[in-house]
Amino acid sequence: MQIDQNLVTVRPVAHVVGGRDDVVDDAWDGVSAVIRLDAAQFGEDALYGLDQFSHLEVVFHFDRVPVEKVETGARHPRGNTDWPLVGIFAQRGKNRPNRIGVSRCRLHRVDGLDLHVSGLDAVAGTPVLDIKPYLAEFGPRGDVRQPEWSTEIMRSYY
């Protein structure tokens, strides 16, 4: 048997429960949801101390994006031709090559294997690949620079 050294296999650690059912691009800040850890893999001790943090970084799989919709080149963000043609790695759209999303959200409480959050831009049923506490020290160092079109997109996102 030959092993493909380029193959990465992940198993969800949790799933999103509640929140939105439909994939909509904007107004995520008021959306509340639960991230429910997989009880077959984890006990409550996997979350010990997490309640000391105000925010989480959540890595998830855009499982509702069909493989044939994946983008690998350049496109106009959200199909808006008023915005420039930019490569898939210069934007945060869901139709990414590996369909992986990263979101920061507010943690309200930990209840058993449930993390009650708001502002998580993942829909109900989304497989969660990893959960990390957000540490201010992992935020950007120095000035942040971004193009105007991205600021325009984000005005209504949260």
N, C-alpha and C positions, 0 to 999 in steps of 0.2 A: 504494500500500500504506500502510495506517495502522498505526502502532505503538502498542500499549497501554502507556502509561507506568507503569501499575500492575503490569505483569507482571514477575515476577522469575524468571529461569531459572538454575538451578545444575546443575553437573555434578559427580558425586562425584569426590573426589580419591583415594579409597581405599575399601577394603571390609574389614569385620571377617572374619578367618579364625579358625576354632576357637572355643573358649569354649563357650557354651551354644547349643543349637539351639532350645530352647523358651523362650518368653517367660514368665518367672517373676519376680514382683516382689521377692523378698528374697534375701539371702545372696550378694551380688555380690562381696564383698571377696576371697574365695578363688578367683574365676574368672579364669583366665589366658587371654589371647587375643593375636592378632596383628592389627595394623592394617597392611594391605599397600597401599602407594601404587600408583597406576596407572602402570605403566611406559610407557604410550603418552604420558602427559603429563609425567612427571617423571623426572629422573635422581637418583642418590644425593646430588648436591649440594643438592637441595631440603631435605635433612635435616641438612646440615652444622651442627654445634654443638648440635643438639637433645639429644644425649647428655649435655650438661652440666646438664640439668634433671631433677629427680626426678619431676615430675608434668606431665601434659598436660591441656588442656581440649579436648574433642572434640565437634564439632557433627555430628550425624548425622540421618538420615531414618528415622522409624518406618515403614518400607516395608511392614510386615506388618499395619498398621492399615487395614482397608478404609475407603474414603471415607465409606460410609454409617454408620460407627461414630464419626465425628468429632463431638466435643461442642463446642457454641458457647455454652452457657448455664451454669447452675449444676447441680451434682450433688453427691452425697455421695462423698467420696474412697473409692475402691475399692468403692463401692456399700454402704458400712457406714453404716447409718442412725443409729448411735451417734455418728457424727461429723457436724458441721454441714453444711448445704447451702452450698456455696461455688462461686463462678464458676470457669470453666476457667482463667482467668489468675491465680487465687489457689491453684493447685495445680500439680503437676508431672507429671500423668498423661500417658500416651502418646497419648490420643485427642484431641490438640490440633488446632486449626484447620489449621495447616500441617504437622502431624506432624513437628515438629523437636524433637530431643532435644539436651541439652547435658549432658556428663558430665565429671567430673574423675577421672583415673585415674593410677596409678603407672606410670612408664616404667622398665622394667628394663634394656632395652638396645635399641640400633639395630643392625640387621644388614641391610646393603644397603638395600632398600626396605621392610623389615619393622620395625615398632615392636612390641616385645614388652612387653605391658602386663598389669596386673591391676586389678580393680575397675572395669572399663569395663562399664557396664550397657547394653550393646548386644549383640544376638545374632549368631551366625554369619551372614554374608552381608549384614549391614547396610551400606548405603551411607554412607560418611563424607564430609561436606561440607566440613569444615575441621578443621585440627589446629593448636593453639597451645600454646606452652609456658606452664605456669602460673607466674605471677609473684606472689609474696606481696603485692606492692603493688597488685595488682588485686583482692585480697580485700576484704571490707567494711571500711570505716573506722567506728570507733565501735562501740557496742553493737549486737548483733543481737537482734531481737525476732521471735518466731514463736509461733503458737498451740500449745497442748498437743497437739491432735490430730495436728499435723504431726510433733511430736517422737515421738509414739507410733508413727506409721507408720515412721519412720526407725530405730527401735530394732533392727530385724532386717534393714534394707536392705543394709547393708554389714557 
